[in-house]
């Protein structure tokens, strides 16, 4: 009977044993629900190889894809009060922050770095949606102000990649004040004749959309990105009308003049570099200034070629 134990039984077990596969080898597309091998997804820059849906990516992955040779320098961001309102719902806000920090390894929902993009210097700020839905509180406001000041100091363009659910409710009025602060920060860049390029990714909503995210000198979005202030259901209940198909998607906003371009992720780095080059070449003193409003007595005149 030993041949049954030593030979037959192991072969039978091999036939009926369920093959174990690591969960992290495959990802499901949120749009078409097709399974994608993780290496194929990474090679496609986290764009579904079946339907073209752009999955969310982490700031570090985006930094690496954006900067030349994947090299960049992050900056230390100002610290803010952790729980200024001592807010609590089902759990303390301070506990929610600790959980998000432990999960992401970051202090808050934004990372700021600087480096070269196709040989041109740039300051880049990126939201981390995995950190409490990329919500904008005081820390994010401080990060954007710091990024704008660094861009002004280095005389470089500022690029912000937005992915946010809006203002952070746990910080109340203090989070809403960041709408004004971030708007003022990008206004300072405009006064310094430095470009601000706003890149809207999926999703960009709430107070982020209602402030700096829609104030770029050039507005770029990734395909299919949901962009808006209030949710579609809230709008429909308010106006008591059915919204058009794709009402808050990037392609609809491009068609109706709220965006300048919708760019696939694979082309985004090169397109941003082209925009940067054009806007920086058009700064005062370069000999190819962009025309300013006629009521500005100090407006430079574009030189004839």
Phi, psi and omega per residue, in radians:
X1 nan -0.115 -3.075
X2 -1.157 -0.496 -3.141
X3 -1.154 -0.525 3.072
X4 -1.166 -0.719 -3.098
X5 -1.298 -0.739 -3.010
X6 -1.494 -0.453 -3.025
X7 -2.102 -0.940 -3.029
X8 -1.206 -0.835 -3.084
X9 -1.083 -0.748 3.091
X10 -1.064 -0.639 3.127
X11 -1.196 -0.671 3.108
X12 -1.123 -0.739 3.125
X13 -1.070 -0.700 3.138
X14 -1.101 -0.586 -3.127
X15 -1.258 -0.687 -3.047
X16 -1.695 -0.219 -3.107
X17 -1.191 2.345 3.111
X18 -1.262 2.237 3.127
X19 -1.183 2.226 -3.133
X20 -1.624 2.209 3.139
X21 -2.195 2.331 3.138
X22 -1.043 2.377 -3.089
X23 -1.079 -0.514 -3.045
X24 -1.481 0.120 3.111
X25 -1.448 -0.341 -3.092
X26 -2.269 2.526 3.080
X27 -2.190 2.520 3.105
X28 -1.744 2.287 3.097
X29 -1.214 2.216 3.134
X30 -1.129 -0.346 -3.090
X31 -1.587 -1.046 -3.091
X32 -1.689 -0.142 3.095
X33 1.130 0.324 3.047
X34 -1.383 2.569 3.100
X35 -1.496 2.372 -3.098
X36 -2.220 2.279 3.105
X37 -1.113 2.387 -2.959
X38 -1.055 -0.596 3.131
X39 -1.229 -0.642 3.084
X40 -1.143 -0.678 3.137
X41 -1.172 -0.712 3.121
X42 -1.149 -0.712 3.124
X43 -1.132 -0.520 3.121
X44 -1.554 0.248 -3.137
X45 1.006 0.671 3.087
X46 1.054 0.703 2.977
X47 -1.975 2.236 -3.083
X48 -0.972 2.235 -3.134
X49 -1.340 -0.133 -3.138
X50 -1.713 -0.834 -3.033
X51 -2.098 -0.091 3.116
X52 1.436 0.132 3.136
X53 -1.136 2.356 -3.139
X54 -1.591 1.879 3.102
X55 -1.324 2.729 3.077
X56 -1.201 2.531 3.086
X57 -2.224 2.746 -3.099
X58 -1.319 2.750 3.094
X59 -0.987 -0.679 -3.106
X60 -1.138 -0.695 3.096
X61 -1.131 -0.716 -3.129
X62 -1.205 -0.718 3.082
X63 -1.004 -0.806 -3.099
X64 -1.096 -0.664 -3.141
X65 -1.319 -0.447 -3.027
X66 -1.525 -0.782 -3.031
X67 -1.466 2.640 3.134
X68 -1.016 2.242 3.135
X69 1.012 0.309 3.128
X70 1.162 0.366 -3.090
X71 -1.826 2.290 -3.134
X72 -2.766 2.910 3.129
X73 -2.181 2.113 3.071
X74 -1.450 2.717 -3.127
X75 -1.949 2.679 3.069
X76 -1.343 2.191 -3.081
X77 -1.680 2.637 -3.140
X78 -1.050 2.534 3.092
X79 -1.543 2.578 3.137
X80 -2.247 2.918 3.079
X81 -1.064 2.311 -3.030
X82 -1.207 -0.740 -3.075
X83 -2.516 1.256 -2.997
X84 -1.109 -0.486 -3.099
X85 -1.767 0.025 -3.075
X86 0.871 0.869 -3.030
X87 -1.348 2.503 3.079
X88 -2.596 2.284 2.954
X89 -2.011 -1.915 3.057
X90 -1.276 -0.380 3.036
X91 -2.596 2.886 -3.124
X92 -1.160 2.510 3.088
X93 -1.074 -0.659 3.122
X94 -1.058 -0.627 3.105
X95 -1.234 -0.663 3.094
X96 -1.094 -0.700 3.107
X97 -1.096 -0.776 -3.137
X98 -1.089 -0.691 3.117
X99 -1.130 -0.769 -3.140
X100 -1.150 -0.666 3.128
X101 -1.178 -0.695 3.118
X102 -1.164 -0.676 -3.111
X103 -1.234 -0.735 -3.038
X104 -1.636 -0.411 -3.044
X105 1.345 0.168 3.141
X106 -2.078 2.763 -3.129
X107 -1.281 -0.602 -3.133
X108 -2.726 -2.853 -2.903
X109 -1.548 0.199 3.125
X110 -2.457 2.475 3.058
X111 -2.159 2.415 -3.135
X112 -2.108 2.336 3.129
X113 -2.489 2.873 3.045
X114 -2.387 2.674 -3.098
X115 3.094 -2.763 -3.080
X116 -1.973 2.399 3.069
X117 -2.140 1.884 -3.044
X118 0.889 0.806 3.067
X119 1.415 0.065 -3.130
X120 -2.005 2.349 -3.139
X121 -1.255 2.502 3.137
X122 -2.692 2.653 2.987
X123 -1.877 2.253 -3.042
X124 -2.213 2.258 3.066
X125 -2.050 2.318 -3.061
X126 -2.284 2.293 3.045
X127 -1.310 2.524 2.999
X128 -1.897 1.787 -3.078
X129 -1.140 -0.416 -3.133
X130 -1.236 -0.255 3.112
X131 -1.640 1.642 3.105
X132 0.897 0.781 3.085
X133 1.133 0.445 -3.136
X134 1.067 0.430 -3.073
X135 -1.155 2.577 -3.064
X136 -1.718 1.898 3.021
X137 -1.990 -2.798 -3.097
X138 -1.101 -0.636 -3.114
X139 -1.125 -0.736 3.105
X140 -1.165 -0.720 3.088
X141 -1.018 -0.806 3.113
X142 -1.094 -0.659 -3.130
X143 -1.117 -0.727 -3.133
X144 -1.209 -0.699 3.079
X145 -1.082 -0.757 3.124
X146 -1.110 -0.701 3.134
X147 -1.132 -0.742 3.134
X148 -1.127 -0.716 3.130
X149 -1.174 -0.657 3.099
X150 -1.146 -0.732 3.107
X151 -1.077 -0.688 3.127
X152 -1.176 -0.713 3.140
X153 -1.137 -0.738 -3.099
X154 -1.527 -0.109 -3.075
X155 0.962 0.931 3.138
X156 -2.211 2.766 3.048
X157 -1.160 2.677 3.024
X158 -1.902 2.278 3.102
X159 -2.135 2.207 3.113
X160 -2.104 2.170 3.036
X161 -1.691 1.991 -3.092
X162 -1.692 2.399 2.984
X163 -2.717 1.677 -2.924
X164 -2.660 2.603 3.021
X165 -1.540 -0.010 3.106
X166 1.986 -2.769 -3.115
X167 -1.165 2.606 -3.092
X168 -1.475 1.934 -3.020
X169 -1.062 -0.508 -3.098
X170 -1.210 -0.208 3.109
X171 -1.892 0.096 2.989
X172 0.906 -2.329 -3.087
X173 -1.075 -0.460 3.138
X174 -1.150 -0.595 3.084
X175 -1.277 -0.647 3.128
X176 -1.159 -0.528 3.106
X177 -1.119 -0.378 -3.138
X178 -1.211 -0.372 3.062
X179 -1.076 -0.775 3.125
X180 -1.235 -0.702 -3.108
X181 -1.127 -0.776 -3.115
X182 -1.216 -0.604 3.078
X183 -1.114 -0.744 3.097
X184 -1.106 -0.639 -3.110
X185 -1.122 -0.776 -3.134
X186 -1.310 -0.426 3.055
X187 -1.156 -0.648 3.087
X188 -1.078 -0.649 3.085
X189 -1.118 -0.731 3.140
X190 -1.103 -0.688 3.116
X191 -1.151 -0.511 3.102
X192 -1.507 0.086 -3.139
X193 1.054 0.640 3.094
X194 -1.917 2.395 -3.072
X195 -1.228 2.510 2.958
X196 -2.133 2.019 -3.134
X197 -1.867 2.105 -3.121
X198 -1.807 2.139 3.125
X199 -1.960 2.032 -3.081
X200 -1.755 2.133 3.141
X201 -2.012 3.110 -3.021
X202 -1.538 2.119 -0.146
X203 -1.756 2.768 2.988
X204 -2.220 1.913 -2.994
X205 -2.454 3.095 2.998
X206 1.080 -2.490 -3.045
X207 -1.135 -0.366 3.065
X208 -1.214 -0.808 3.072
X209 -1.087 -0.644 -3.063
X210 -1.400 0.068 3.132
X211 -2.274 -2.058 -2.959
X212 -1.144 -0.501 -3.009
X213 -1.092 -0.448 -3.141
X214 -1.808 0.288 -3.085
X215 -1.970 0.268 -3.135
X216 -1.165 2.624 2.981
X217 -1.109 -0.564 3.011
X218 -2.332 2.283 -3.129
X219 -1.845 2.054 -3.136
X220 -2.097 2.526 3.073
X221 -2.370 2.658 3.006
X222 -1.417 2.659 -3.127
X223 -0.983 2.367 3.054
X224 1.333 0.045 -3.104
X225 -1.121 2.367 3.047
X226 -1.486 2.158 -3.065
X227 -2.339 2.217 3.127
X228 3.103 3.113 3.088
X229 -1.697 -1.259 3.097
X230 -1.616 2.819 3.105
X231 -1.206 2.715 -3.088
X232 -1.043 -0.694 -3.124
X233 -1.123 -0.705 3.123
X234 -1.108 -0.726 -3.138
X235 -1.135 -0.772 -3.134
X236 -1.092 -0.697 3.118
X237 -1.193 -0.516 -3.125
X238 -1.337 -0.831 -3.078
X239 -1.603 -0.177 3.131
X240 0.982 0.757 3.073
X241 -2.445 2.683 3.079
X242 -1.398 2.280 -3.111
X243 -1.383 2.658 3.102
X244 -1.109 2.746 3.096
X245 -1.080 2.320 3.119
X246 1.215 0.455 -3.021
X247 -0.916 -0.703 -3.062
X248 -1.921 0.373 3.108
X249 -1.632 2.717 -3.043
X250 -0.978 -0.726 -3.083
X251 -1.124 -0.657 3.104
X252 -1.156 -0.740 -3.136
X253 -1.177 -0.614 3.082
X254 -1.122 -0.760 -3.134
X255 -1.108 -0.511 -3.101
X256 -1.800 0.291 2.937
X257 1.473 0.181 -3.141
X258 -1.584 -0.206 3.094
X259 -2.226 2.717 3.082
X260 -1.587 -0.549 -3.136
X261 -2.846 2.650 2.993
X262 -2.019 2.100 -2.968
X263 -2.164 2.209 3.050
X264 -1.044 2.610 -3.067
X265 -1.018 -0.608 -3.114
X266 -1.143 -0.403 -3.119
X267 -1.839 -0.028 -2.961
X268 -1.149 -0.755 -3.106
X269 -1.043 -0.835 -3.120
X270 -1.162 -0.687 -3.123
X271 -1.164 -0.704 3.086
X272 -1.088 -0.720 3.127
X273 -1.080 -0.698 3.109
X274 -1.120 -0.758 3.137
X275 -1.122 -0.773 3.104
X276 -1.009 -0.812 -3.103
X277 -1.084 -0.742 -3.121
X278 -1.140 -0.809 -3.074
X279 -1.238 -0.650 3.131
X280 -1.239 -0.606 3.090
X281 -1.176 -0.402 -3.098
X282 -1.597 0.112 3.116
X283 -1.225 2.720 3.088
X284 -0.981 2.385 3.120
X285 1.681 -0.128 -3.133
X286 -1.617 -0.177 -3.135
X287 1.545 0.068 -3.134
X288 -2.501 0.906 -3.033
X289 -1.206 2.542 3.045
X290 -1.289 2.506 3.119
X291 -1.146 2.485 3.131
X292 -1.858 2.926 3.116
X293 -0.954 2.551 -3.046
X294 -1.138 -0.435 -3.114
X295 -1.430 0.061 3.101
X296 -1.662 1.868 -3.067
X297 -1.149 -0.358 -3.127
X298 -1.735 0.228 -3.073
X299 -1.190 2.213 3.087
X300 -1.231 2.599 -3.127
X301 -1.742 2.328 3.136
X302 -1.175 2.268 -3.095
X303 -1.311 2.499 3.099
X304 -1.330 2.540 3.137
X305 -1.602 nan nan
